[in-house]
Each structure stands twice: as C-alpha cells, then as structure tokens.
C-alpha cells in the first residue's frame, strides 16, 4: 500500500513539474537580435500565439561555403522545435551558435 501511495505521489510531482516547464509563453510580435559568428549576424524572429513562427537571418557576412548549411538549417530547426536548443551544423558550428545566440537575444524582448 505504501509503495502504491509513494508511486502515485511521485507521478503527481512529475506531472506538476512538467506543466510548470511549459508555462512560459512569448509575447507575439517581431523581434530582432544579434549574434557574433565570424562576423556580426542579425536575425528577425516572429512570435505568433506565443511560439516561434519564423526566423530569418537578415544580415550576415559569413563564409558561404562553410556557413550556407547553417544559415539554411538552423532557423528552420529553431522554428520546428520552438527552441534554440538544436544541434549545430557540422562544419559550421560558429555560424550555428551565432544564429542561436541572436535568436536568444531577440527572444529576450518577447518575454
């Protein structure tokens, strides 16, 4: 009986903690942010219904051969996951991190 009650309490606590994690919503709007890759990089982030709806790199001066995949893939991954907690593109880590930093900077205004 004690095991059943303990298990039930643990499950309730886990459920409460998961609900608490999803509680932070972003304010709708369009925000800009900057990050530092091999050169300064700027993004525009659109938030709709409290979620990241679009990420556009608006200014960059990165090396196209290396940064191209990151410039294409990272914004899409951020929108897909609604988070900047995405893996960097192999061979373009600096650019990938610059985009994530820029998006995080933009989202500071959306909190």
C-alpha positions as CSV (number, residue, x, y, z in Angstrom):
1,X,0.0,0.0,0.0
2,X,2.8,2.4,0.9
3,X,4.5,1.7,-2.5
4,X,1.3,2.5,-4.3
5,X,0.9,5.8,-2.5
6,X,4.5,6.7,-3.0
7,X,4.3,5.9,-6.7
8,X,1.2,8.0,-7.0
9,X,2.8,10.9,-5.3
10,X,5.9,10.7,-7.5
11,X,3.7,10.7,-10.6
12,X,1.8,13.7,-9.4
13,X,5.0,15.6,-8.7
14,X,6.4,14.7,-12.2
15,X,3.2,15.9,-13.8
16,X,3.2,19.2,-11.9
17,X,6.8,19.8,-12.8
18,X,6.2,19.2,-16.5
19,X,3.2,21.5,-16.5
20,X,5.4,24.2,-14.9
21,X,8.1,23.9,-17.5
22,X,5.7,24.7,-20.4
23,X,4.2,27.8,-18.7
24,X,6.4,30.4,-20.2
25,X,4.8,31.9,-23.2
26,X,6.4,34.5,-25.5
27,X,4.6,37.8,-26.5
28,X,3.5,37.9,-30.1
29,X,5.5,40.2,-32.4
30,X,8.6,40.5,-34.5
31,X,11.9,40.9,-32.7
32,X,15.5,41.4,-33.8
33,X,18.7,40.1,-32.3
34,X,22.4,39.9,-32.9
35,X,25.0,37.3,-32.6
36,X,28.7,37.0,-33.3
37,X,29.9,34.4,-35.8
38,X,32.9,35.1,-37.9
39,X,31.3,38.5,-38.3
40,X,28.2,40.1,-36.7
41,X,25.0,38.4,-37.7
42,X,21.4,39.7,-37.3
43,X,18.1,37.8,-37.2
44,X,14.4,38.7,-37.2
45,X,12.2,36.4,-35.1
46,X,8.4,36.3,-35.4
47,X,6.4,35.0,-32.5
48,X,2.8,34.0,-33.1
49,X,0.5,32.5,-30.5
50,X,3.4,32.5,-28.0
51,X,5.6,30.3,-30.2
52,X,8.4,30.9,-32.6
53,X,6.8,31.1,-36.0
54,X,9.6,32.3,-38.2
55,X,13.4,33.0,-38.0
56,X,15.1,35.0,-40.7
57,X,18.8,35.8,-40.9
58,X,18.7,39.4,-42.1
59,X,22.3,40.4,-42.1
60,X,25.4,38.2,-42.2
61,X,28.9,38.2,-43.7
62,X,29.9,34.6,-43.1
63,X,31.9,32.4,-45.5
64,X,29.3,31.0,-47.8
65,X,31.0,27.6,-48.4
66,X,31.0,26.9,-44.7
67,X,28.0,28.8,-43.3
68,X,25.5,28.1,-46.0
69,X,24.0,24.9,-44.5
70,X,23.8,26.6,-41.0
71,X,22.1,29.7,-42.4
72,X,19.5,27.4,-44.1
73,X,19.0,24.7,-41.5
74,X,19.3,26.3,-38.1
75,X,16.4,28.8,-38.4
76,X,14.1,26.0,-39.7
77,X,15.2,23.7,-36.8
78,X,14.5,26.5,-34.2
79,X,11.0,27.0,-35.6
80,X,10.4,23.3,-35.7
81,X,11.4,22.7,-32.1
82,X,10.2,26.1,-30.9
83,X,13.6,26.3,-29.1
84,X,17.2,27.3,-29.7
85,X,18.2,24.0,-28.2
86,X,19.2,22.5,-31.5
87,X,22.3,20.8,-32.7
88,X,24.9,22.9,-34.6
89,X,25.5,22.1,-38.3
90,X,28.8,20.1,-38.6
91,X,31.5,22.3,-40.1
92,X,29.5,25.5,-39.3
93,X,29.5,25.5,-35.6
94,X,30.4,29.1,-35.2
95,X,27.7,30.3,-37.5
96,X,25.2,27.9,-35.9
97,X,25.9,29.2,-32.5
98,X,25.8,32.8,-33.7
99,X,22.3,32.2,-35.1
100,X,21.1,30.6,-31.8
101,X,22.6,33.4,-29.8
102,X,21.0,36.0,-32.0
103,X,17.6,34.3,-31.7
104,X,18.0,34.1,-27.9
105,X,18.9,37.8,-27.8
106,X,15.8,38.6,-29.9
107,X,13.5,36.5,-27.6
108,X,14.7,38.4,-24.5
109,X,12.3,41.2,-25.7
110,X,9.5,38.7,-26.2
111,X,9.4,37.6,-22.5
